[in-house]
Amino acid sequence: MLTTLSTPYTDTRAGDLAWVLGREPLPALAVRELELDGAAVQLRLLGASHQVLLEEDGGSCSETVACMQGSSTPLPLGVSKRVGVWEYEFAAHVEKLAPASFAGRAQELLALVSDHPNGLAGTFPGSPDAFTALLVRRQSGQVHWRTWHSYPQEGTLVSTRTRVGVPVRASAPLPESGRGVTAHTVLPAGVRASRRPAPA
C-alpha cells in the first residue's frame, strides 16, 4: 500500500532519530491494521517516521522510531530484551549513498513495499525520494517487521529489523527432560543468532 502523506517534507536528519519502546499511540498520517494468525498489528506512519503496535493473547508491544523532541535515547544499532512475555530483538543500519544510487534504491524499496500485501509506504510531497516504509510478516510463530526511512538531502537511508517472539503459553510447560532440548529461533536475514546456554 502506497500513500502520499499530507504534510510537506521537512529538513530532518537521520541522526535525529530516536528509539522508544512502550510509547502510547502517536498521531499518525497513515495507519494500516493487519491480522496475522491471531496477532493484531498496526503500522503507523508518523510525520517524523514510524510506530508499530502489536497485540496478541493479552500482551502488547509498541515500537516507535522517530524524531521526537525531548527523547534522550538515540537510535541503537541493536537491542535484545524481554517485553512482557515476549522476546524482542531490534537492529538498525544506516547507509550513505551517492545521489544516483539513492534515487534508484528509494524507488526499488517503494515498489517492494507498496506491492506487498502487508506493507505500508508513505511519500512526502515535494521530494519523490523522501519516504517512510514498513513491511510486516508472520513466520514460525513470530512477528517480524522491517522499516526504511529516507533522507535524500543528506543521501542517507536508515533501515531497521525487528523480531518479536510469541508469548510463552502456560498451557504448554516444558517436559521434565526439557533441559536437554534446544530451541531454534528463525531470525531475519542478516541477523546472527547468539548462542546462549539453556535456562536452568
C-alpha positions in Angstrom: 0.0 0.0 0.0 1.4 3.4 -1.1 0.1 6.7 0.1 1.1 10.4 -0.2 1.4 11.9 3.2 -0.5 15.1 3.8 2.5 17.1 5.2 5.4 18.8 3.4 8.8 17.2 3.7 11.0 19.0 6.3 14.8 19.0 6.5 15.2 16.4 9.2 18.4 14.3 9.7 18.9 10.6 10.2 21.0 11.5 13.3 17.8 12.9 15.0 16.0 9.5 15.0 15.3 8.1 18.4 14.0 4.6 19.5 11.4 4.1 22.2 9.5 1.0 23.5 6.1 1.2 25.2 5.0 4.6 24.0 1.3 5.4 23.6 -0.1 5.7 20.0 1.1 9.0 18.5 -0.9 11.0 15.9 -0.4 9.2 12.6 -0.6 10.4 9.0 -1.5 6.9 7.7 -2.4 3.6 9.5 -2.7 0.1 8.3 -4.3 -2.5 10.5 -3.5 -6.2 9.8 -4.3 -9.5 11.4 -1.6 -12.1 11.1 -2.7 -15.5 12.5 -4.2 -14.0 15.7 -1.7 -11.2 16.1 -3.2 -7.7 15.6 -0.6 -5.3 14.1 -0.9 -1.6 13.4 1.6 0.0 11.0 1.6 3.8 11.6 3.4 6.4 9.6 4.2 9.5 11.6 5.2 12.9 10.4 8.7 12.1 11.7 8.9 8.3 10.9 7.1 5.2 12.3 5.3 3.4 15.0 4.4 -0.3 15.2 1.8 -1.6 17.7 1.4 -5.4 18.3 -1.2 -7.1 20.4 -1.7 -10.9 20.9 -3.1 -13.0 23.7 -3.5 -10.1 26.0 0.2 -8.9 25.5 1.3 -5.8 23.7 4.4 -4.2 22.2 4.8 -0.7 21.0 7.9 0.4 19.0 8.5 4.0 18.0 11.4 5.2 15.8 11.0 8.9 15.1 12.5 12.4 15.6 11.0 13.1 19.0 11.6 16.2 21.0 12.9 15.6 24.4 13.9 12.0 23.7 17.3 11.0 25.1 17.6 7.5 23.5 19.4 7.7 20.2 18.8 5.0 17.6 20.6 1.9 18.8 22.4 -0.5 16.4 20.9 -3.4 18.3 18.6 -4.3 21.2 17.6 -7.6 22.7 15.3 -7.7 25.7 12.2 -9.1 27.3 9.0 -7.1 26.7 6.3 -8.6 29.0 6.2 -12.3 28.0 7.9 -11.7 24.6 11.5 -11.7 23.4 12.1 -8.5 21.5 15.1 -8.0 19.1 15.8 -4.8 17.1 18.6 -3.9 14.7 19.3 -0.7 12.8 21.6 0.1 9.9 22.5 3.5 8.4 24.0 3.8 5.0 25.2 6.7 2.9 24.5 6.6 -0.9 25.6 8.7 -3.9 22.7 10.7 -5.4 22.2 8.4 -8.4 22.3 5.3 -6.2 20.0 6.8 -3.6 17.2 7.6 -6.1 17.3 4.1 -7.6 17.3 2.4 -4.2 14.4 4.6 -3.0 12.2 3.6 -5.9 13.2 0.0 -5.6 12.1 -0.1 -1.9 8.9 1.8 -2.6 7.9 -0.7 -5.3 8.7 -3.6 -2.9 6.6 -2.3 0.0 3.7 -0.9 -2.0 3.2 -4.2 -3.8 3.4 -6.3 -0.7 0.1 -7.4 0.9 1.4 -6.5 4.4 3.3 -3.3 3.5 2.7 0.5 4.0 4.7 3.2 2.4 4.3 7.0 2.5 6.0 9.6 0.3 6.2 13.2 1.2 5.1 15.9 -1.3 8.0 17.9 -2.7 10.6 15.1 -2.8 9.9 11.8 -4.6 12.7 10.0 -2.8 11.6 11.1 0.7 9.6 8.3 2.3 8.9 6.0 5.2 8.0 2.4 4.6 7.1 -0.6 6.7 6.6 -4.3 6.0 5.4 -7.0 8.4 5.2 -10.8 8.2 4.5 -13.8 10.4 7.0 -16.6 10.4 7.5 -19.6 12.7 5.1 -18.2 15.3 6.9 -14.9 15.5 6.2 -11.4 14.1 8.9 -9.7 12.0 8.9 -6.2 10.6 11.3 -4.1 8.6 11.2 -0.3 8.1 13.1 2.2 5.9 13.5 5.9 6.4 15.0 8.0 3.6 16.8 11.4 3.9 17.6 12.5 0.3 19.0 15.8 1.4 21.9 14.0 3.0 21.9 10.8 1.0 21.1 8.6 4.0 18.9 5.6 4.2 18.1 4.1 7.7 16.7 0.6 7.8 15.5 -1.4 10.8 14.6 -5.0 11.6 12.5 -6.2 14.5 11.5 -9.7 15.7 9.0 -10.3 18.5 8.6 -13.8 19.8 5.2 -15.2 20.7 4.0 -15.2 24.3 5.0 -18.2 26.5 1.9 -20.3 26.9 1.2 -21.6 30.4 -0.7 -24.5 29.0 2.4 -25.9 27.3 5.0 -26.4 30.1 8.4 -27.9 29.2 8.8 -31.6 29.8 10.9 -32.7 32.8 13.6 -33.7 30.3 13.5 -30.3 28.7 16.9 -29.3 30.0 18.5 -31.0 27.0 16.1 -29.5 24.5 17.5 -26.8 22.2 15.0 -24.1 20.9 15.6 -22.9 17.3 14.6 -19.4 16.5 14.2 -18.1 13.0 15.8 -14.7 12.6 15.6 -12.2 9.8 18.2 -12.4 7.1 21.4 -10.7 8.1 20.8 -11.1 11.9 23.1 -13.5 13.7 21.8 -15.6 16.5 23.8 -15.6 19.7 24.5 -18.9 21.4 23.2 -18.8 25.0 23.0 -21.6 27.5 19.6 -23.1 28.0 17.8 -21.7 31.1 18.1 -23.7 34.3 
